[in-house]
């Protein structure tokens, strides 16, 4: 019950604070080497190392073509731990007494490699080795990242929808504004025409009144 509660608290914490440091412990579950590089001894000295970290000797690995299984409780465990989402440059090596240590393989070791539900990641190289790693916290972190990604895409979808709505409203508003201006202009022309006609008729009426006052009307010749 307590472990289940701790797991839930851990997931909630990671979801709320995704950029904070993460303690994701990585243990070695199994290892099989297919060859050895040191000729001067029959028992190889195999170790695991990430950049800027100490070597982790694997004293149980003594010969090739033998599968070694581990419980995660050995003295050399854990192999490493992730404190962020960044990858590490790690590898398996064999100690060489004369020259530089031999390399089984080096690769970018990432928390995102642990995609299986049980937190297992398998890495192998032809003719060199096959290794299985465990990282439960990496799986939980991956689940949180997926939730963040889904939320981000969901928010992006809503953002695009609102952007389209704003564009449509702007276009419709512009069309209505242009129609309003056109109707107002037509109304102004009609009113101006009516005012001109009324002014023109008023001028004729004023001229008729002046002619009547001066006796210049059509009846003045007959008198």
KADA-V285506 format. One record per residue. N is the residue number from 1. RES is the residue in three letters. NEAR is the number of other ideal C-beta (glycine too) atoms within 12 Angstrom. Layout:
n = [N | N]
res = [RES | RES]
near = [NEAR | NEAR]
This chain:
n = [1 | 2 | 3 | 4 | 5 | 6 | 7 | 8 | 9 | 10 | 11 | 12 | 13 | 14 | 15 | 16 | 17 | 18 | 19 | 20 | 21 | 22 | 23 | 24 | 25 | 26 | 27 | 28 | 29 | 30 | 31 | 32 | 33 | 34 | 35 | 36 | 37 | 38 | 39 | 40 | 41 | 42 | 43 | 44 | 45 | 46 | 47 | 48 | 49 | 50 | 51 | 52 | 53 | 54 | 55 | 56 | 57 | 58 | 59 | 60 | 61 | 62 | 63 | 64 | 65 | 66 | 67 | 68 | 69 | 70 | 71 | 72 | 73 | 74 | 75 | 76 | 77 | 78 | 79 | 80 | 81 | 82 | 83 | 84 | 85 | 86 | 87 | 88 | 89 | 90 | 91 | 92 | 93 | 94 | 95 | 96 | 97 | 98 | 99 | 100 | 101 | 102 | 103 | 104 | 105 | 106 | 107 | 108 | 109 | 110 | 111 | 112 | 113 | 114 | 115 | 116 | 117 | 118 | 119 | 120 | 121 | 122 | 123 | 124 | 125 | 126 | 127 | 128 | 129 | 130 | 131 | 132 | 133 | 134 | 135 | 136 | 137 | 138 | 139 | 140 | 141 | 142 | 143 | 144 | 145 | 146 | 147 | 148 | 149 | 150 | 151 | 152 | 153 | 154 | 155 | 156 | 157 | 158 | 159 | 160 | 161 | 162 | 163 | 164 | 165 | 166 | 167 | 168 | 169 | 170 | 171 | 172 | 173 | 174 | 175 | 176 | 177 | 178 | 179 | 180 | 181 | 182 | 183 | 184 | 185 | 186 | 187 | 188 | 189 | 190 | 191 | 192 | 193 | 194 | 195 | 196 | 197 | 198 | 199 | 200 | 201 | 202 | 203 | 204 | 205 | 206 | 207 | 208 | 209 | 210 | 211 | 212 | 213 | 214 | 215 | 216 | 217 | 218 | 219 | 220 | 221 | 222 | 223]
res = [UNK | UNK | UNK | UNK | UNK | UNK | UNK | UNK | UNK | UNK | UNK | UNK | UNK | UNK | UNK | UNK | UNK | UNK | UNK | UNK | UNK | UNK | UNK | UNK | UNK | UNK | UNK | UNK | UNK | UNK | UNK | UNK | UNK | UNK | UNK | UNK | UNK | UNK | UNK | UNK | UNK | UNK | UNK | UNK | UNK | UNK | UNK | UNK | UNK | UNK | UNK | UNK | UNK | UNK | UNK | UNK | UNK | UNK | UNK | UNK | UNK | UNK | UNK | UNK | UNK | UNK | UNK | UNK | UNK | UNK | UNK | UNK | UNK | UNK | UNK | UNK | UNK | UNK | UNK | UNK | UNK | UNK | UNK | UNK | UNK | UNK | UNK | UNK | UNK | UNK | UNK | UNK | UNK | UNK | UNK | UNK | UNK | UNK | UNK | UNK | UNK | UNK | UNK | UNK | UNK | UNK | UNK | UNK | UNK | UNK | UNK | UNK | UNK | UNK | UNK | UNK | UNK | UNK | UNK | UNK | UNK | UNK | UNK | UNK | UNK | UNK | UNK | UNK | UNK | UNK | UNK | UNK | UNK | UNK | UNK | UNK | UNK | UNK | UNK | UNK | UNK | UNK | UNK | UNK | UNK | UNK | UNK | UNK | UNK | UNK | UNK | UNK | UNK | UNK | UNK | UNK | UNK | UNK | UNK | UNK | UNK | UNK | UNK | UNK | UNK | UNK | UNK | UNK | UNK | UNK | UNK | UNK | UNK | UNK | UNK | UNK | UNK | UNK | UNK | UNK | UNK | UNK | UNK | UNK | UNK | UNK | UNK | UNK | UNK | UNK | UNK | UNK | UNK | UNK | UNK | UNK | UNK | UNK | UNK | UNK | UNK | UNK | UNK | UNK | UNK | UNK | UNK | UNK | UNK | UNK | UNK | UNK | UNK | UNK | UNK | UNK | UNK | UNK | UNK | UNK | UNK | UNK | UNK]
near = [7 | 8 | 10 | 10 | 11 | 15 | 19 | 16 | 15 | 25 | 26 | 17 | 21 | 32 | 22 | 14 | 15 | 25 | 17 | 16 | 17 | 28 | 22 | 37 | 24 | 39 | 33 | 40 | 32 | 27 | 38 | 31 | 37 | 24 | 23 | 29 | 28 | 23 | 14 | 15 | 16 | 11 | 18 | 34 | 28 | 40 | 31 | 40 | 29 | 29 | 17 | 10 | 21 | 13 | 23 | 30 | 23 | 33 | 17 | 26 | 36 | 19 | 19 | 25 | 16 | 19 | 19 | 26 | 18 | 28 | 15 | 22 | 12 | 21 | 13 | 26 | 23 | 27 | 38 | 34 | 26 | 35 | 21 | 20 | 24 | 18 | 18 | 27 | 18 | 34 | 31 | 42 | 31 | 36 | 28 | 20 | 15 | 12 | 13 | 12 | 23 | 27 | 24 | 36 | 27 | 21 | 25 | 17 | 33 | 28 | 36 | 24 | 30 | 33 | 20 | 18 | 12 | 16 | 29 | 23 | 33 | 22 | 31 | 21 | 20 | 10 | 16 | 27 | 38 | 27 | 38 | 29 | 41 | 32 | 36 | 33 | 31 | 39 | 31 | 32 | 37 | 31 | 28 | 30 | 26 | 20 | 20 | 21 | 16 | 15 | 16 | 15 | 14 | 14 | 14 | 14 | 14 | 14 | 14 | 14 | 14 | 14 | 14 | 14 | 14 | 14 | 14 | 14 | 14 | 14 | 14 | 14 | 14 | 14 | 14 | 14 | 14 | 14 | 14 | 14 | 14 | 14 | 14 | 14 | 14 | 14 | 14 | 14 | 14 | 14 | 14 | 14 | 14 | 14 | 14 | 14 | 14 | 14 | 14 | 14 | 14 | 14 | 14 | 14 | 14 | 14 | 16 | 16 | 14 | 14 | 16 | 15 | 12 | 11 | 13 | 15 | 16 | 11 | 10 | 12 | 8 | 7 | 8]
